[in-house]
């Protein structure tokens, strides 16, 4: 029998049965398998999904144990590359060689192996899908990467749909998501940092950036915000977004999210950072500017003229979705002289017999549409779209015939609703939905003067916002003439040879400037 070395550290005694055990970060492993396995069983409440398999390491006739969580591991990997290798290995070894080194360096045929020396790391590996191997007489174990749970896989995107462009989207597996980004960017400067966020959930959170392109201060700021999060559980990237954003009291999103790998890769090349959260297909991107939410990945897959036209339509849709009900309320309440005579007569005829003022009329229609939209989202997919379509037609037509609302109001609300769907970002659409109501109230109280006051306050609020230290309205305020090539308009790729200077200072030049090829 080989001589075993034992740790000189004093171990605590095993917990009593039926007591709650919470592993300490400084608590080392016990020297015997029995003590370690008893402690694990007690700490996990004898959970039935925790598998503990004890057997003899054939090569050196040592007692070993393998611990893993059923359902989080790949059983074939454990059987073929760990247990079979250890139980059938009969290599000739030097009697003076450490048995632990033999196990780590010669027997295990797993690609990723880490040493484990304390209980907290042991529990983290077991509950993350790894298998921990313990040897009798040693206070250090080995964690082998055996993750193999079922995931949704790479499917077509459901939210950010495109006519032309890649169709793949992120999944709930964080390693699948990092691999999708690696496929887009094969640069060795694409660096990845992993954090565990959540005192209870211990959720894996990944920070990705291009070293040498992303500004060092931006990387440090993102890293500090992630490490300072103190919360019990993280279940979706929106939890991280709310905890790291610059401003909480604002309807506008200051962190961008996307489920498309090509969008994230493009933003990384621009010098931004990406934050991936295990268990969600939505990746966070920072900093996020206002103009980012009005861009789509498809803008770079079409011709310049088409992309520019569509982008201008989005800005027009933004104004319509924000101001159309307010303008209608203001004109019909205070400024009827601005309408042509025939149109004024037609509107007056429609409103004859309507019991409510224009503001109440608009409020009822907006609330009704929001209820229908929310119901369509929560209903089963097979009947949700039919409910939304039929409900809108039936309720709108019935409301007009009953004399509750005018036909013109139904048209205005319908155009407003359609315009709110032209934004690539659903978060910006939510902000517009919130802001419509106070603007309608200002229009009903003061007419166009109220709308003007509301817009001035909105612009001042947008100017006060920042995203990771970058002005939210950049490149419009402060004005950056260089960035105007890809803001309201999209210039040809030959002109897009530099990055935004307000986001970073490293490696401003994106690519060499080149004239179009002409035969």
Protein Blocks (a to p, Z undefined) as FASTA:
>chain_A
ZZddddfbdcdddddehiacdddfklccdfbfklmmmmmmmmnoopakbccdddddfklo
pacdddddehjacfklmmmmmmmmmmmgccdcdfkbcfklmmmmmmpccfbdcddfbfkl
mmmmmmnopacdddehiabdcdddfbfbdcebjaddfklgcfbdcfbdcdfbfklmmmmm
mmmmmcfklccddddehjklopacdddddehkacfklmmmmmmmmmmpccfbdcbfklmm
mmmmmblbbcbdcbdcdfbfklmmmmmmnopacdddehiabdcdddddfklmmccfklmm
mcfklmmmmmmmmmmmmmmmmmmmmmmmmmmmmmmmlpcfklmmmmmmmmgopabdfklm
mmmmmmmmmmmmmmmmmpcfklmmmmmmmmmmmmmmmmmmnomacfklmmmmmmmmmmmm
mpfblklmmmmmmmmmmmmmmmmmnommlmmmmmmmmmmmmmmpceehiafklckbccdf
klmmmmmbccdfklmmcccfklpmghkbfbdcdddddZZ
